[in-house]
Amino acid sequence: MTRKRAVKLLMARGYSRNHANGLMRNKAPGDSNFQAYNAYLRCERICDAFERLSSCFYNYGASADVLAKALFSFGKSLTGR
């Protein structure tokens, strides 16, 4: 996938042209444009899921801080750091 195509796909998801260009220019060394685009989509999905979970937990009286700590520790266990 070309950088231009990845930028257009990010723009279709609501990113500004400058932000999308910046993301694709500053991708991790060695990553293809397709890999970088997929990484941004995964991050977007995680943020959306966190937002939904946060509002759900808030509605049930649990604090967002507890949820954030749980997700942070879960992320650390996945990365092995």
PDB file with one MODEL, atoms N, CA, C and O in Angstrom:
MODEL        1
ATOM      1  N   MET A   1       0.850  -1.163   0.000  1.00  0.00           N
ATOM      2  CA  MET A   1       0.000   0.000   0.000  1.00  0.00           C
ATOM      3  C   MET A   1       0.902   1.235   0.000  1.00  0.00           C
ATOM      4  O   MET A   1       1.889   1.295   0.733  1.00  0.00           O
ATOM      5  N   THR A   2       0.562   2.183  -0.802  1.00  0.00           N
ATOM      6  CA  THR A   2       1.357   3.405  -0.849  1.00  0.00           C
ATOM      7  C   THR A   2       1.009   4.285   0.346  1.00  0.00           C
ATOM      8  O   THR A   2      -0.053   4.147   0.953  1.00  0.00           O
ATOM      9  N   ARG A   3       1.927   5.193   0.671  1.00  0.00           N
ATOM     10  CA  ARG A   3       1.680   6.120   1.776  1.00  0.00           C
ATOM     11  C   ARG A   3       0.470   6.980   1.469  1.00  0.00           C
ATOM     12  O   ARG A   3      -0.330   7.274   2.357  1.00  0.00           O
ATOM     13  N   LYS A   4       0.332   7.384   0.213  1.00  0.00           N
ATOM     14  CA  LYS A   4      -0.790   8.220  -0.182  1.00  0.00           C
ATOM     15  C   LYS A   4      -2.123   7.492   0.058  1.00  0.00           C
ATOM     16  O   LYS A   4      -3.085   8.098   0.529  1.00  0.00           O
ATOM     17  N   ARG A   5      -2.173   6.226  -0.259  1.00  0.00           N
ATOM     18  CA  ARG A   5      -3.393   5.427  -0.047  1.00  0.00           C
ATOM     19  C   ARG A   5      -3.698   5.298   1.448  1.00  0.00           C
ATOM     20  O   ARG A   5      -4.849   5.428   1.866  1.00  0.00           O
ATOM     21  N   ALA A   6      -2.662   5.041   2.244  1.00  0.00           N
ATOM     22  CA  ALA A   6      -2.856   4.924   3.687  1.00  0.00           C
ATOM     23  C   ALA A   6      -3.357   6.244   4.277  1.00  0.00           C
ATOM     24  O   ALA A   6      -4.218   6.248   5.157  1.00  0.00           O
ATOM     25  N   VAL A   7      -2.814   7.363   3.790  1.00  0.00           N
ATOM     26  CA  VAL A   7      -3.264   8.678   4.260  1.00  0.00           C
ATOM     27  C   VAL A   7      -4.728   8.883   3.905  1.00  0.00           C
ATOM     28  O   VAL A   7      -5.502   9.364   4.732  1.00  0.00           O
ATOM     29  N   LYS A   8      -5.116   8.527   2.694  1.00  0.00           N
ATOM     30  CA  LYS A   8      -6.512   8.691   2.284  1.00  0.00           C
ATOM     31  C   LYS A   8      -7.445   7.827   3.125  1.00  0.00           C
ATOM     32  O   LYS A   8      -8.547   8.254   3.469  1.00  0.00           O
ATOM     33  N   LEU A   9      -7.006   6.607   3.461  1.00  0.00           N
ATOM     34  CA  LEU A   9      -7.833   5.742   4.305  1.00  0.00           C
ATOM     35  C   LEU A   9      -7.960   6.314   5.719  1.00  0.00           C
ATOM     36  O   LEU A   9      -9.032   6.252   6.322  1.00  0.00           O
ATOM     37  N   LEU A  10      -6.863   6.872   6.248  1.00  0.00           N
ATOM     38  CA  LEU A  10      -6.946   7.505   7.560  1.00  0.00           C
ATOM     39  C   LEU A  10      -7.855   8.732   7.526  1.00  0.00           C
ATOM     40  O   LEU A  10      -8.606   8.983   8.468  1.00  0.00           O
ATOM     41  N   MET A  11      -7.781   9.489   6.440  1.00  0.00           N
ATOM     42  CA  MET A  11      -8.654  10.655   6.304  1.00  0.00           C
ATOM     43  C   MET A  11     -10.121  10.234   6.248  1.00  0.00           C
ATOM     44  O   MET A  11     -10.989  10.940   6.761  1.00  0.00           O
ATOM     45  N   ALA A  12     -10.401   9.093   5.630  1.00  0.00           N
ATOM     46  CA  ALA A  12     -11.770   8.590   5.561  1.00  0.00           C
ATOM     47  C   ALA A  12     -12.278   8.209   6.954  1.00  0.00           C
ATOM     48  O   ALA A  12     -13.485   8.174   7.191  1.00  0.00           O
ATOM     49  N   ARG A  13     -11.353   7.925   7.868  1.00  0.00           N
ATOM     50  CA  ARG A  13     -11.732   7.575   9.238  1.00  0.00           C
ATOM     51  C   ARG A  13     -11.800   8.794  10.143  1.00  0.00           C
ATOM     52  O   ARG A  13     -12.046   8.659  11.341  1.00  0.00           O
ATOM     53  N   GLY A  14     -11.585   9.985   9.589  1.00  0.00           N
ATOM     54  CA  GLY A  14     -11.762  11.206  10.365  1.00  0.00           C
ATOM     55  C   GLY A  14     -10.496  11.942  10.745  1.00  0.00           C
ATOM     56  O   GLY A  14     -10.568  12.981  11.403  1.00  0.00           O
ATOM     57  N   TYR A  15      -9.335  11.436  10.351  1.00  0.00           N
ATOM     58  CA  TYR A  15      -8.088  12.135  10.635  1.00  0.00           C
ATOM     59  C   TYR A  15      -7.944  13.312   9.672  1.00  0.00           C
ATOM     60  O   TYR A  15      -8.393  13.238   8.528  1.00  0.00           O
ATOM     61  N   SER A  16      -7.321  14.395  10.132  1.00  0.00           N
ATOM     62  CA  SER A  16      -7.044  15.501   9.221  1.00  0.00           C
ATOM     63  C   SER A  16      -5.918  15.088   8.283  1.00  0.00           C
ATOM     64  O   SER A  16      -5.175  14.151   8.575  1.00  0.00           O
ATOM     65  N   ARG A  17      -5.791  15.775   7.175  1.00  0.00           N
ATOM     66  CA  ARG A  17      -4.740  15.447   6.203  1.00  0.00           C
ATOM     67  C   ARG A  17      -3.353  15.588   6.841  1.00  0.00           C
ATOM     68  O   ARG A  17      -2.488  14.734   6.648  1.00  0.00           O
ATOM     69  N   ASN A  18      -3.146  16.668   7.600  1.00  0.00           N
ATOM     70  CA  ASN A  18      -1.843  16.889   8.225  1.00  0.00           C
ATOM     71  C   ASN A  18      -1.531  15.813   9.255  1.00  0.00           C
ATOM     72  O   ASN A  18      -0.403  15.326   9.325  1.00  0.00           O
ATOM     73  N   HIS A  19      -2.529  15.440  10.055  1.00  0.00           N
ATOM     74  CA  HIS A  19      -2.310  14.413  11.074  1.00  0.00           C
ATOM     75  C   HIS A  19      -2.022  13.062  10.424  1.00  0.00           C
ATOM     76  O   HIS A  19      -1.107  12.352  10.843  1.00  0.00           O
ATOM     77  N   ALA A  20      -2.789  12.711   9.417  1.00  0.00           N
ATOM     78  CA  ALA A  20      -2.584  11.434   8.724  1.00  0.00           C
ATOM     79  C   ALA A  20      -1.211  11.390   8.058  1.00  0.00           C
ATOM     80  O   ALA A  20      -0.517  10.376   8.138  1.00  0.00           O
ATOM     81  N   ASN A  21      -0.814  12.478   7.406  1.00  0.00           N
ATOM     82  CA  ASN A  21       0.520  12.528   6.783  1.00  0.00           C
ATOM     83  C   ASN A  21       1.608  12.401   7.832  1.00  0.00           C
ATOM     84  O   ASN A  21       2.594  11.693   7.625  1.00  0.00           O
ATOM     85  N   GLY A  22       1.435  13.085   8.961  1.00  0.00           N
ATOM     86  CA  GLY A  22       2.419  13.004  10.035  1.00  0.00           C
ATOM     87  C   GLY A  22       2.556  11.596  10.584  1.00  0.00           C
ATOM     88  O   GLY A  22       3.666  11.123  10.825  1.00  0.00           O
ATOM     89  N   LEU A  23       1.426  10.923  10.783  1.00  0.00           N
ATOM     90  CA  LEU A  23       1.467   9.555  11.287  1.00  0.00           C
ATOM     91  C   LEU A  23       2.200   8.631  10.325  1.00  0.00           C
ATOM     92  O   LEU A  23       3.019   7.813  10.745  1.00  0.00           O
ATOM     93  N   MET A  24       1.912   8.759   9.057  1.00  0.00           N
ATOM     94  CA  MET A  24       2.521   7.859   8.087  1.00  0.00           C
ATOM     95  C   MET A  24       3.991   8.199   7.834  1.00  0.00           C
ATOM     96  O   MET A  24       4.774   7.315   7.484  1.00  0.00           O
ATOM     97  N   ARG A  25       4.369   9.437   8.001  1.00  0.00           N
ATOM     98  CA  ARG A  25       5.783   9.790   7.834  1.00  0.00           C
ATOM     99  C   ARG A  25       6.618   9.332   9.018  1.00  0.00           C
ATOM    100  O   ARG A  25       7.793   8.999   8.863  1.00  0.00           O
ATOM    101  N   ASN A  26       6.012   9.314  10.203  1.00  0.00           N
ATOM    102  CA  ASN A  26       6.748   8.983  11.426  1.00  0.00           C
ATOM    103  C   ASN A  26       6.484   7.564  11.906  1.00  0.00           C
ATOM    104  O   ASN A  26       6.517   7.290  13.105  1.00  0.00           O
ATOM    105  N   LYS A  27       6.226   6.679  10.980  1.00  0.00           N
ATOM    106  CA  LYS A  27       5.981   5.282  11.361  1.00  0.00           C
ATOM    107  C   LYS A  27       7.274   4.636  11.848  1.00  0.00           C
ATOM    108  O   LYS A  27       8.369   5.151  11.624  1.00  0.00           O
ATOM    109  N   ALA A  28       7.122   3.504  12.514  1.00  0.00           N
ATOM    110  CA  ALA A  28       8.282   2.799  13.057  1.00  0.00           C
ATOM    111  C   ALA A  28       9.213   2.363  11.922  1.00  0.00           C
ATOM    112  O   ALA A  28       8.744   1.959  10.858  1.00  0.00           O
ATOM    113  N   PRO A  29      10.519   2.443  12.141  1.00  0.00           N
ATOM    114  CA  PRO A  29      11.469   2.013  11.100  1.00  0.00           C
ATOM    115  C   PRO A  29      11.265   0.542  10.759  1.00  0.00           C
ATOM    116  O   PRO A  29      11.148  -0.303  11.646  1.00  0.00           O
ATOM    117  N   GLY A  30      11.224   0.256   9.492  1.00  0.00           N
ATOM    118  CA  GLY A  30      11.060  -1.117   9.032  1.00  0.00           C
ATOM    119  C   GLY A  30       9.622  -1.522   8.798  1.00  0.00           C
ATOM    120  O   GLY A  30       9.366  -2.553   8.175  1.00  0.00           O
ATOM    121  N   ASP A  31       8.673  -0.731   9.286  1.00  0.00           N
ATOM    122  CA  ASP A  31       7.260  -1.046   9.065  1.00  0.00           C
ATOM    123  C   ASP A  31       6.840  -0.610   7.667  1.00  0.00           C
ATOM    124  O   ASP A  31       7.248   0.444   7.179  1.00  0.00           O
ATOM    125  N   SER A  32       6.028  -1.429   7.043  1.00  0.00           N
ATOM    126  CA  SER A  32       5.462  -1.014   5.763  1.00  0.00           C
ATOM    127  C   SER A  32       4.311  -0.066   6.044  1.00  0.00           C
ATOM    128  O   SER A  32       3.862   0.059   7.184  1.00  0.00           O
ATOM    129  N   ASN A  33       3.840   0.594   5.013  1.00  0.00           N
ATOM    130  CA  ASN A  33       2.699   1.490   5.175  1.00  0.00           C
ATOM    131  C   ASN A  33       1.472   0.723   5.650  1.00  0.00           C
ATOM    132  O   ASN A  33       0.690   1.224   6.458  1.00  0.00           O
ATOM    133  N   PHE A  34       1.308  -0.495   5.144  1.00  0.00           N
ATOM    134  CA  PHE A  34       0.165  -1.319   5.539  1.00  0.00           C
ATOM    135  C   PHE A  34       0.244  -1.680   7.016  1.00  0.00           C
ATOM    136  O   PHE A  34      -0.764  -1.624   7.721  1.00  0.00           O
ATOM    137  N   GLN A  35       1.431  -2.048   7.492  1.00  0.00           N
ATOM    138  CA  GLN A  35       1.604  -2.381   8.906  1.00  0.00           C
ATOM    139  C   GLN A  35       1.320  -1.168   9.788  1.00  0.00           C
ATOM    140  O   GLN A  35       0.664  -1.292  10.822  1.00  0.00           O
ATOM    141  N   ALA A  36       1.803  -0.013   9.390  1.00  0.00           N
ATOM    142  CA  ALA A  36       1.569   1.199  10.175  1.00  0.00           C
ATOM    143  C   ALA A  36       0.088   1.549  10.191  1.00  0.00           C
ATOM    144  O   ALA A  36      -0.451   1.914  11.235  1.00  0.00           O
ATOM    145  N   TYR A  37      -0.569   1.443   9.050  1.00  0.00           N
ATOM    146  CA  TYR A  37      -2.007   1.730   8.975  1.00  0.00           C
ATOM    147  C   TYR A  37      -2.781   0.789   9.892  1.00  0.00           C
ATOM    148  O   TYR A  37      -3.663   1.233  10.627  1.00  0.00           O
ATOM    149  N   ASN A  38      -2.464  -0.499   9.859  1.00  0.00           N
ATOM    150  CA  ASN A  38      -3.136  -1.468  10.728  1.00  0.00           C
ATOM    151  C   ASN A  38      -2.867  -1.178  12.202  1.00  0.00           C
ATOM    152  O   ASN A  38      -3.753  -1.362  13.036  1.00  0.00           O
ATOM    153  N   ALA A  39      -1.669  -0.733  12.532  1.00  0.00           N
ATOM    154  CA  ALA A  39      -1.352  -0.402  13.924  1.00  0.00           C
ATOM    155  C   ALA A  39      -2.215   0.758  14.402  1.00  0.00           C
ATOM    156  O   ALA A  39      -2.714   0.738  15.527  1.00  0.00           O
ATOM    157  N   TYR A  40      -2.395   1.769  13.556  1.00  0.00           N
ATOM    158  CA  TYR A  40      -3.229   2.905  13.944  1.00  0.00           C
ATOM    159  C   TYR A  40      -4.689   2.484  14.092  1.00  0.00           C
ATOM    160  O   TYR A  40      -5.391   2.975  14.976  1.00  0.00           O
ATOM    161  N   LEU A  41      -5.146   1.579  13.231  1.00  0.00           N
ATOM    162  CA  LEU A  41      -6.520   1.091  13.357  1.00  0.00           C
ATOM    163  C   LEU A  41      -6.703   0.302  14.646  1.00  0.00           C
ATOM    164  O   LEU A  41      -7.731   0.431  15.311  1.00  0.00           O
ATOM    165  N   ARG A  42      -5.704  -0.524  15.007  1.00  0.00           N
ATOM    166  CA  ARG A  42      -5.795  -1.276  16.261  1.00  0.00           C
ATOM    167  C   ARG A  42      -5.847  -0.333  17.451  1.00  0.00           C
ATOM    168  O   ARG A  42      -6.635  -0.536  18.375  1.00  0.00           O
ATOM    169  N   CYS A  43      -5.017   0.687  17.431  1.00  0.00           N
ATOM    170  CA  CYS A  43      -5.027   1.668  18.524  1.00  0.00           C
ATOM    171  C   CYS A  43      -6.368   2.378  18.600  1.00  0.00           C
ATOM    172  O   CYS A  43      -6.888   2.626  19.688  1.00  0.00           O
ATOM    173  N   GLU A  44      -6.918   2.702  17.453  1.00  0.00           N
ATOM    174  CA  GLU A  44      -8.222   3.367  17.415  1.00  0.00           C
ATOM    175  C   GLU A  44      -9.303   2.459  18.003  1.00  0.00           C
ATOM    176  O   GLU A  44     -10.159   2.918  18.759  1.00  0.00           O
ATOM    177  N   ARG A  45      -9.261   1.179  17.656  1.00  0.00           N
ATOM    178  CA  ARG A  45     -10.242   0.229  18.197  1.00  0.00           C
ATOM    179  C   ARG A  45     -10.102   0.090  19.706  1.00  0.00           C
ATOM    180  O   ARG A  45     -11.100   0.006  20.421  1.00  0.00           O
ATOM    181  N   ILE A  46      -8.871   0.064  20.187  1.00  0.00           N
ATOM    182  CA  ILE A  46      -8.642  -0.042  21.627  1.00  0.00           C
ATOM    183  C   ILE A  46      -9.172   1.193  22.342  1.00  0.00           C
ATOM    184  O   ILE A  46      -9.808   1.086  23.391  1.00  0.00           O
ATOM    185  N   CYS A  47      -8.909   2.361  21.775  1.00  0.00           N
ATOM    186  CA  CYS A  47      -9.411   3.598  22.391  1.00  0.00           C
ATOM    187  C   CYS A  47     -10.933   3.622  22.394  1.00  0.00           C
ATOM    188  O   CYS A  47     -11.540   4.041  23.380  1.00  0.00           O
ATOM    189  N   ASP A  48     -11.555   3.184  21.314  1.00  0.00           N
ATOM    190  CA  ASP A  48     -13.010   3.122  21.261  1.00  0.00           C
ATOM    191  C   ASP A  48     -13.558   2.146  22.293  1.00  0.00           C
ATOM    192  O   ASP A  48     -14.548   2.431  22.967  1.00  0.00           O
ATOM    193  N   ALA A  49     -12.913   1.002  22.410  1.00  0.00           N
ATOM    194  CA  ALA A  49     -13.353   0.004  23.387  1.00  0.00           C
ATOM    195  C   ALA A  49     -13.174   0.536  24.803  1.00  0.00           C
ATOM    196  O   ALA A  49     -14.034   0.321  25.657  1.00  0.00           O
ATOM    197  N   PHE A  50     -12.068   1.227  25.061  1.00  0.00           N
ATOM    198  CA  PHE A  50     -11.833   1.804  26.372  1.00  0.00           C
ATOM    199  C   PHE A  50     -12.904   2.833  26.702  1.00  0.00           C
ATOM    200  O   PHE A  50     -13.391   2.895  27.831  1.00  0.00           O
ATOM    201  N   GLU A  51     -13.265   3.632  25.722  1.00  0.00           N
ATOM    202  CA  GLU A  51     -14.300   4.643  25.935  1.00  0.00           C
ATOM    203  C   GLU A  51     -15.640   3.995  26.263  1.00  0.00           C
ATOM    204  O   GLU A  51     -16.349   4.449  27.161  1.00  0.00           O
ATOM    205  N   ARG A  52     -15.989   2.930  25.534  1.00  0.00           N
ATOM    206  CA  ARG A  52     -17.246   2.231  25.809  1.00  0.00           C
ATOM    207  C   ARG A  52     -17.217   1.558  27.171  1.00  0.00           C
ATOM    208  O   ARG A  52     -18.188   1.634  27.925  1.00  0.00           O
ATOM    209  N   LEU A  53     -16.111   0.903  27.490  1.00  0.00           N
ATOM    210  CA  LEU A  53     -15.989   0.245  28.789  1.00  0.00           C
ATOM    211  C   LEU A  53     -16.022   1.248  29.928  1.00  0.00           C
ATOM    212  O   LEU A  53     -16.640   1.007  30.965  1.00  0.00           O
ATOM    213  N   SER A  54     -15.357   2.364  29.729  1.00  0.00           N
ATOM    214  CA  SER A  54     -15.315   3.387  30.755  1.00  0.00           C
ATOM    215  C   SER A  54     -16.715   3.904  31.059  1.00  0.00           C
ATOM    216  O   SER A  54     -17.087   4.047  32.224  1.00  0.00           O
ATOM    217  N   SER A  55     -17.487   4.184  30.022  1.00  0.00           N
ATOM    218  CA  SER A  55     -18.846   4.673  30.262  1.00  0.00           C
ATOM    219  C   SER A  55     -19.715   3.587  30.879  1.00  0.00           C
ATOM    220  O   SER A  55     -20.576   3.876  31.709  1.00  0.00           O
ATOM    221  N   CYS A  56     -19.495   2.345  30.480  1.00  0.00           N
ATOM    222  CA  CYS A  56     -20.247   1.233  31.060  1.00  0.00           C
ATOM    223  C   CYS A  56     -19.918   1.086  32.543  1.00  0.00           C
ATOM    224  O   CYS A  56     -20.818   0.941  33.371  1.00  0.00           O
ATOM    225  N   PHE A  57     -18.626   1.122  32.876  1.00  0.00           N
ATOM    226  CA  PHE A  57     -18.232   1.006  34.276  1.00  0.00           C
ATOM    227  C   PHE A  57     -18.724   2.200  35.085  1.00  0.00           C
ATOM    228  O   PHE A  57     -19.122   2.053  36.241  1.00  0.00           O
ATOM    229  N   TYR A  58     -18.696   3.368  34.482  1.00  0.00           N
ATOM    230  CA  TYR A  58     -19.186   4.563  35.173  1.00  0.00           C
ATOM    231  C   TYR A  58     -20.674   4.402  35.496  1.00  0.00           C
ATOM    232  O   TYR A  58     -21.132   4.763  36.580  1.00  0.00           O
ATOM    233  N   ASN A  59     -21.404   3.861  34.545  1.00  0.00           N
ATOM    234  CA  ASN A  59     -22.833   3.653  34.775  1.00  0.00           C
ATOM    235  C   ASN A  59     -23.086   2.652  35.894  1.00  0.00           C
ATOM    236  O   ASN A  59     -24.112   2.726  36.570  1.00  0.00           O
ATOM    237  N   TYR A  60     -22.178   1.734  36.091  1.00  0.00           N
ATOM    238  CA  TYR A  60     -22.334   0.735  37.146  1.00  0.00           C
ATOM    239  C   TYR A  60     -21.604   1.122  38.424  1.00  0.00           C
ATOM    240  O   TYR A  60     -21.524   0.320  39.354  1.00  0.00           O
ATOM    241  N   GLY A  61     -21.074   2.334  38.484  1.00  0.00           N
ATOM    242  CA  GLY A  61     -20.505   2.844  39.721  1.00  0.00           C
ATOM    243  C   GLY A  61     -19.025   2.573  39.929  1.00  0.00           C
ATOM    244  O   GLY A  61     -18.466   3.008  40.936  1.00  0.00           O
ATOM    245  N   ALA A  62     -18.386   1.885  39.034  1.00  0.00           N
ATOM    246  CA  ALA A  62     -16.953   1.653  39.185  1.00  0.00           C
ATOM    247  C   ALA A  62     -16.199   2.855  38.639  1.00  0.00           C
ATOM    248  O   ALA A  62     -16.655   3.499  37.693  1.00  0.00           O
ATOM    249  N   SER A  63     -15.073   3.156  39.214  1.00  0.00           N
ATOM    250  CA  SER A  63     -14.327   4.325  38.760  1.00  0.00           C
ATOM    251  C   SER A  63     -13.516   4.008  37.515  1.00  0.00           C
ATOM    252  O   SER A  63     -13.114   2.866  37.290  1.00  0.00           O
ATOM    253  N   ALA A  64     -13.286   5.028  36.719  1.00  0.00           N
ATOM    254  CA  ALA A  64     -12.477   4.867  35.507  1.00  0.00           C
ATOM    255  C   ALA A  64     -11.025   4.614  35.870  1.00  0.00           C
ATOM    256  O   ALA A  64     -10.285   4.007  35.095  1.00  0.00           O
ATOM    257  N   ASP A  65     -10.612   5.077  37.049  1.00  0.00           N
ATOM    258  CA  ASP A  65      -9.238   4.860  37.489  1.00  0.00           C
ATOM    259  C   ASP A  65      -8.950   3.370  37.675  1.00  0.00           C
ATOM    260  O   ASP A  65      -7.891   2.887  37.275  1.00  0.00           O
ATOM    261  N   VAL A  66      -9.880   2.654  38.272  1.00  0.00           N
ATOM    262  CA  VAL A  66      -9.707   1.214  38.471  1.00  0.00           C
ATOM    263  C   VAL A  66      -9.630   0.509  37.122  1.00  0.00           C
ATOM    264  O   VAL A  66      -8.807  -0.385  36.924  1.00  0.00           O
ATOM    265  N   LEU A  67     -10.493   0.917  36.202  1.00  0.00           N
ATOM    266  CA  LEU A  67     -10.483   0.330  34.864  1.00  0.00           C
ATOM    267  C   LEU A  67      -9.163   0.613  34.153  1.00  0.00           C
ATOM    268  O   LEU A  67      -8.591  -0.276  33.521  1.00  0.00           O
ATOM    269  N   ALA A  68      -8.684   1.842  34.256  1.00  0.00           N
ATOM    270  CA  ALA A  68      -7.429   2.206  33.591  1.00  0.00           C
ATOM    271  C   ALA A  68      -6.260   1.394  34.159  1.00  0.00           C
ATOM    272  O   ALA A  68      -5.406   0.927  33.405  1.00  0.00           O
ATOM    273  N   LYS A  69      -6.219   1.227  35.478  1.00  0.00           N
ATOM    274  CA  LYS A  69      -5.149   0.440  36.084  1.00  0.00           C
ATOM    275  C   LYS A  69      -5.211  -1.019  35.639  1.00  0.00           C
ATOM    276  O   LYS A  69      -4.179  -1.639  35.381  1.00  0.00           O
ATOM    277  N   ALA A  70      -6.415  -1.559  35.550  1.00  0.00           N
ATOM    278  CA  ALA A  70      -6.566  -2.943  35.113  1.00  0.00           C
ATOM    279  C   ALA A  70      -6.125  -3.109  33.668  1.00  0.00           C
ATOM    280  O   ALA A  70      -5.433  -4.071  33.337  1.00  0.00           O
ATOM    281  N   LEU A  71      -6.517  -2.181  32.808  1.00  0.00           N
ATOM    282  CA  LEU A  71      -6.118  -2.263  31.400  1.00  0.00           C
ATOM    283  C   LEU A  71      -4.615  -2.054  31.253  1.00  0.00           C
ATOM    284  O   LEU A  71      -3.977  -2.691  30.414  1.00  0.00           O
ATOM    285  N   PHE A  72      -4.051  -1.167  32.062  1.00  0.00           N
ATOM    286  CA  PHE A  72      -2.613  -0.926  32.001  1.00  0.00           C
ATOM    287  C   PHE A  72      -1.850  -2.185  32.400  1.00  0.00           C
ATOM    288  O   PHE A  72      -0.884  -2.558  31.735  1.00  0.00           O
ATOM    289  N   SER A  73      -2.274  -2.842  33.480  1.00  0.00           N
ATOM    290  CA  SER A  73      -1.575  -4.058  33.902  1.00  0.00           C
ATOM    291  C   SER A  73      -1.775  -5.185  32.891  1.00  0.00           C
ATOM    292  O   SER A  73      -0.878  -6.002  32.681  1.00  0.00           O
ATOM    293  N   PHE A  74      -2.950  -5.226  32.266  1.00  0.00           N
ATOM    294  CA  PHE A  74      -3.193  -6.216  31.229  1.00  0.00           C
ATOM    295  C   PHE A  74      -2.275  -5.981  30.030  1.00  0.00           C
ATOM    296  O   PHE A  74      -1.719  -6.925  29.470  1.00  0.00           O
ATOM    297  N   GLY A  75      -2.124  -4.713  29.643  1.00  0.00           N
ATOM    298  CA  GLY A  75      -1.230  -4.372  28.540  1.00  0.00           C
ATOM    299  C   GLY A  75       0.209  -4.720  28.860  1.00  0.00           C
ATOM    300  O   GLY A  75       0.937  -5.200  27.991  1.00  0.00           O
ATOM    301  N   LYS A  76       0.635  -4.483  30.106  1.00  0.00           N
ATOM    302  CA  LYS A  76       1.998  -4.828  30.496  1.00  0.00           C
ATOM    303  C   LYS A  76       2.210  -6.335  30.438  1.00  0.00           C
ATOM    304  O   LYS A  76       3.282  -6.795  30.046  1.00  0.00           O
ATOM    305  N   SER A  77       1.203  -7.103  30.822  1.00  0.00           N
ATOM    306  CA  SER A  77       1.354  -8.557  30.782  1.00  0.00           C
ATOM    307  C   SER A  77       1.427  -9.068  29.336  1.00  0.00           C
ATOM    308  O   SER A  77       2.092 -10.068  29.063  1.00  0.00           O
ATOM    309  N   LEU A  78       0.740  -8.376  28.410  1.00  0.00           N
ATOM    310  CA  LEU A  78       0.787  -8.782  27.011  1.00  0.00           C
ATOM    311  C   LEU A  78       2.151  -8.509  26.382  1.00  0.00           C
ATOM    312  O   LEU A  78       2.654  -9.302  25.586  1.00  0.00           O
ATOM    313  N   THR A  79       2.735  -7.381  26.752  1.00  0.00           N
ATOM    314  CA  THR A  79       4.026  -7.009  26.160  1.00  0.00           C
ATOM    315  C   THR A  79       5.193  -7.665  26.863  1.00  0.00           C
ATOM    316  O   THR A  79       6.298  -7.724  26.324  1.00  0.00           O
ATOM    317  N   GLY A  80       4.949  -8.167  28.083  1.00  0.00           N
ATOM    318  CA  GLY A  80       6.020  -8.837  28.813  1.00  0.00           C
ATOM    319  C   GLY A  80       7.020  -7.876  29.429  1.00  0.00           C
ATOM    320  O   GLY A  80       8.163  -8.246  29.698  1.00  0.00           O
ATOM    321  N   ARG A  81       6.590  -6.640  29.652  1.00  0.00           N
ATOM    322  CA  ARG A  81       7.499  -5.631  30.243  1.00  0.00           C
ATOM    323  C   ARG A  81       7.157  -5.410  31.681  1.00  0.00           C
ATOM    324  O   ARG A  81       7.801  -4.603  32.352  1.00  0.00           O
TER     325      ARG A  81
ENDMDL
END
